[in-house]
Amino acid sequence: MRRISIFGATGSIGQNTLDLVRRDKKSYKIVALTGGRNIAQLVRDAREFHPDVVVTAFPELLPALKEGVSGLKIEAAAGGLAICEAADRPADWIMSAIVGIAGLAPSLNAVRQGATLALANKESLVTAGPLLLAQAAEHGAVVLPVDSEHSAVFQALLGEDIASVERIIITASGGAFRDWPQADLAHATPAQAQTHPNWLMGRRITIDSASMFNKAMELIETKEFFCIDEAKIETIIHPESLIHAIVGFNDGGMMAHVGAPDMRHAIGFALNHPKRQHLDVARLDFTTIGQFRFFAADEARYPALRLAREVMCKGHLWGAAFNAAKEVALDRFIVSDIGFLDMAQVVEAVLRELDHVGDLNTVSRDLQDILQVDQATRELARTLDV
């Protein structure tokens, strides 16, 4: 019986993971489940799966969590430290699906115990890719990508020599505004941005998809995870979201990973790796699909992509600052403090200011270095006028 923990259990990735576990409960022992403010869902999951410990990120919600699991032999805890302590509990496989920089410390704890880390937390690689992968190598941990695009690349590269790769193409749906005229984007509202045409995801990642900041993060992740030159990484708009990534090789051949827009594909691959197991997900009928469409991802329309290329080239602590500025800009857009197009302007202005004072061009030695830049960036991004 495999011991597994799920960090970010109440989000879409966590719920899809539990859906797969539910289909074969006898094969798994749940060690830890963590969540945020959705205590009702966290309690339902705890009562169904009986983890050793259940944790909410918010201490003020601990009484409700304790009440929800009362009478069961389940430890209840709250706060960031409790989440990190849960990541220290021995497990064979750990899903890292917490949204934001809060997912970095648990990811590091997971690899330090030598577990297989199923990584859906983009920030772990964007802010601390070299640190995380070095820690994984030191402790014999396996890191498997769960983003659909990076899982697709990983699968296309099985049995291949990374030195033979000429290009990696990450596809993008284009998000809620892919068919909008450029002039209308300045007036886009948070409510309009959080409806995705293909995927059912949380509010923040759906808005990031509309602005292409989500894809910008994925470009940086690709460089960090696969240790490939940024000049070989591309993105294109693919409205159907059926081809998740394409790998091109030095003999001119290309391999594409194709599947329905269902995160259980990537989660199931990571859960069952190195084997492939049956998954009860949709099968594609190419005769009804009819066509795959592709369009250039215009970096003038989507400045997040241009900024991601700069971050990939600069390295060091640029990823940590990029992520922090992006998160604050998104917060400000959600509350209508800034407009949709202003998000990229905030991120770029913050990066320029931090580069000017020289805060980004040193090698990050540990988690503390990353968190210090993260905090300084957030403080600047909250007050910057655009």
Helices and strands as residue ranges (DSSP letters): E 2-7, H 12-22, G 25-27, E 28-35, H 39-49, E 53-56, G 59-61, H 62-68, E 75-78, H 80-88, E 93-96, G 101-103, H 104-112, E 116-119, H 122-139, E 142-145, H 148-156, G 162-164, E 165-172, G 182-187, H 190-193, H 203-211, H 213-226, G 230-232, E 233-237, E 243-249, E 254-258, H 264-272, H 286-289, E 295-296, H 303-314, H 318-334, H 342-357, H 367-383
